[in-house]
Amino acid sequence: MNDSAIRCEAVARTFGEVDAVNGVDLDIANGEIYGFLGPNGAGKSTTVRMLCTLLAPTSGRASVAGFDVVEQPGAVRLRIGVALQEAALDPRQTGTELLLLQGRLYGLSRADARRRVDELGELIDLSDALDRRIATYSGGMKRRLDLVASLIHNPDILFLDEPTTGLDPASRAVVWEEVRRLNAELGMTIFLTTQYLEEADTLADRVGIIDHGRIVAEGTPTELKRSIGTDMIVARVDGEAPPVQAAVERVDGVLSVDAHGHELFISTEDGPATISGVAVALSQCGVPIRDLTLRTPTLDDVFLELTGAHFDNDSIREEAHS
């Protein structure tokens, strides 16, 4: 199991008669950013807690950084960083005190811990607040501090459970940039659960969708979006659309065309590559184009198709601004 950063084989977790996780298989490569999506109660957080050795599987087997999460939890913990949804922060400490303690607990020298605190404070824009007590921090600041704490020892694998919930857009962009840097420059494997589909689409190499404790889909964001439908080009023209339908159907990449009134609905597997050909075909027919729009499937479409619901961001509309 050493070739994978994270691997699960039929992992399950029950709470009484409730199957929170029911036979999850995962194989996440070293250096991969893996996005983990699912409705509330689908099993995301339970899966993360098992991989972080905070909760034992009822059955199945999981390894992280090559170590079994049940038989070798200490070895796993030394090699991972974890930022969970609910930050466990002592409000009586200052940010600096918490980070220095975290570094020392992971075996850093006092000088190395101090250096890491300075580096990470600048990175997450907390430097001016690190000497204040955590009790004075806003919700967004606490989220950022928890993220910094998970990075203090330069872990091999980073678990981020909804890391940007509660952050304003500028702070969220900073976190995204840091996630990319950690992955690109340090080769850090990142397991990311998120409430923001844009976040998964932007950051993840692959995405897994869990529903009712099972993985119901897995692939790159592009693969998942392609799996549930084709791109759609909508052309609105001056004049009647049906007479030019045949010309558009001959464009390379066009799968089908429906023409009604002044509109053509053009199905294609690759909208960005096809839309210019559609424009040229209409122009050659002498038909003025009012507008030409492209709609591609989104991760929300995938989510709806697989789970029966749109991704719900209602609980995170209010963001903590600092």
N, C-alpha and C positions, 0 to 999 in steps of 0.2 A: 504493500500500500504506500510505499515511500515515494512513488513517482507523482503522486497527487498532493496538492496542498491541502485539500479537503476531500474526504470521501465518505459517503454514507452507503450502507448496504442494508436495505429493508429496515431502516430505522423507524421505530414506532414508540409512541409514548401515550399511555392511557392515564386518565385521572378518574378512578372509579369505573363507571361504565362509559365514560366519554373517551372516544379516540381522538385525542388532540392532533397527533401525527400518526399516520397510518401507512407505513411501508415506503418511506422516502429513500430514493436512490439519487446520489449526487456524485459527480466526479469533476472537481474543479482543479484546473491546472495551476502550477506555480506561475505567478505573475499575472494572473487573470483578475479582471474586475467582474464580479458576478452579481447581478441584480436579482433580488428576491422579492417578488410581488405576490399579493394575495389580499382578499377581503379581510375585514376584521374578524378574528376568531378562526382564520383558516389554518393556523399552525405556524406562522412565520416566527413569532417570538419564542415559541416553545422549541422550534428547531434550532434557533440561534443559541438558546440557553443550554441545550444539549451539547452543541459543538464547542461551547465555551466552558464546558465541564461544570456548569451551575446546576444541571439537572441530568440525571442518569436516564438513558433510554430504557424503556420497558423490554424491548427486544431489538434485535438487529445489531449492527456494528458500525462505528464511526471512527475515523482517524483524522487528526489535524496535525499538519507539519510532520506526518509520518508516525505519530504517536497515538495509541488508542485512548479515546477520551475517558474510558472507564478504568482501564488498567494502568494508564500512565498520565493521570490528570496534571500532576506537577510539571512534567515535561511540556505538556501542551500549554499550560499557563505562562511558562517562561517565554514562549515564542509567539504569543498573540497579544494584540491590543484590543480592547473592547470598549465601545461607547454605546451603552444601552439607552433605551427610551427614557428611563428615569435615572437621572444622574445621582449617584450616591456621594454627595459632597457634604463635608462638615461645615455648617454655616459659621462656626466660630473661628475657623482658620482663614488666613488670607489666601489668595490664589497662589502666591509664591510658596507659602508653607505647604500647601497641599501638593504642589508639583514637586518640590524638593523631597518630600516624604515619599512620593510615588517613585521618584528616581532612585532613592536610596534603597527602597524595598526591592527594586529590581537589580540591585548590585552596582549601580553607578557610583563612582567616587563623588565626593562633595563637589569638586571642581567641575566634573563632567555633568553632574545634575544641574549645577548652576548655569553652565553654558547652554544646556538643552532648554532650560526655562527661558533664558533670554531669547534664544532662537525661535522657540515656539510662541512666545508671547508676542513677538513682532509679527509672526506669520498669521495669527488669528486675531490680530489687532486688539490684544488685551493688555499690552504693556503698561498702559497708564492706570489700569485697574488692579494689577496683580498684588499690590501692597494693601488693598482694601479687603475687609472681611467679606467672605462669600455671601453672608446674609444681606449685603447691600446690592448684590448683583441682580440684574433683570433676568428673566427666564432665558432670553437669547444668550446672554453672557455666560450663564451657567452651562448651556449646551456647548458653547465654544470651549469653556474651561474643561469640560469632561472630554471633549475631543482631544485637546492638548494632552491631558493626562494619559490617554490611551496611546499616545505617540512617544511618550517620554523616553522609552527604552528601545526605540527603533525596532518594533516587532517585525517578524517575518510575515505574519498574517494579521490583517486588521478587520475586525468585525464592527460594522457601523449599522446600528439599528435606528433607522430614521434620523440620521445625523443632522439634517438641516431643518427639522421641524422646529418652529419657534424663532427661526432666524429671518432677519429682513433680507430682501433680495441681494443687497450688496454683500452682506456676510455670507449668504448662500453661495454666491459666485466665488468668494474667496475659498470656501471649503471645497468647492468643485475643483478649483485650480490646484489646491493642495493635494486632493485625491489623485488627480492626474499626475502631479509631480512625484508623489510617493510611488506610484505605479511605474512611471516611465523611468525615473532616475534610480530608484532603489529596487525595482522589481518586486515591490511589495504586493502580495495577493490581498485583494479587498473583497469582502463579502458584505454586500450592501442591501439592507432592506430600506424601502423608501415609500413615502406617501405621494411622491411627485413623479408622475410618469415621465415628465421631461427629464428628470434627473437620471432615471434608468436609461432612457433613450440616449442621453448625452454621454453618460459615463460608462455604461456596462458593455463589456465584450459579449457577454451572453446574459440572458434573462431566464429565470425559472418562475413559473406561476404556480402557486400552491392553492388548492381549494379543498375544503373538507379533509385536510390532513394529507392530501396526495398531490404530487406534481402532475399537473394536467397539461403543461406545455413547457418546452425548453428550446432555446435557440438564440441566435443573434436577434437584436431588435428588428433588423430588416427581414430576417427569415420569418419571424412571428407575424409581422405585419403582412407579408406576402401570403402567408398561409391562410388568411381569412378573406382574401378578396384581391381584386385587381385595382390598379389606379383608374381614376375616372377623369377624363377631360370633358369639360362642358364648354361648348362654343355657341355663343349667341351671335346671330348674323342679321344683317339687314336683308329682308326678303325671306322667301320660304326656304326652309332647311332641306326637305326631302329631295329636291333636285340635285343637290351636291353630295348626297349620302354616298353614292357609289364611288365618287372620287376620293372621299376620305377613307373608305373601306380599303382602298388600294395602298394606303400609306403603310410602310414597313412598321411593324410593331403593333398595329391596330388589330384588336381581336374581334370587336363588333361595334356597330354604330346603330343607334336609334335616333331617328329624326322626327321631331314634333314641332309644328309651328315654325318658330324662329330659332329653335335650339337643336343642337346635336349632342347626344350623350355617347361619348366614345370610350370604350373599355380597352385598356392596354396593360401589359405587365410592367412596363417601364415608362411611366408618364413623363419624367424629365427628358428622356431620350426621344420621345415620340411627339411631344407637343409642337416642336418647331416644324416637323414634317406636316402636321395637321394645318398649321398656319400657312405653310407654303401651298398646300393643296387647295385651300380655300381661296387664297389670293389668285392662284392660276385659274380658278373658276370665275374670277371676277366678282366674288362675293365680299362686300365690306364686312369686316369683323367688328362687332360691338365690344365684345370681351371674350377672353379665352382664359379659363380657370382650370387649375389642376387640384384634384383632391386625392391624396394618398391615404391608405389605411393608417390608423394611429394605434399606439399601444392601448389606448382606451377602447378602440374597436375590438382588439384582441381580448381585452379583459371582459368586455361585454359578451363576446361570443362564447368565451370559455366558462365564465362564472355567472352569467345572467344578470350582471349589474355593472353600471359604470363605476369607475374608480371613484371612491368617496373621499373628497378632500374637505368636507364640511367641518370636520373637527379641527382643522388646522388653518382655517381662514384667518384667525386672529394671530398675528405674528408679533413676537416680542421685539420691539425696537430698542436699541441701546444708543 
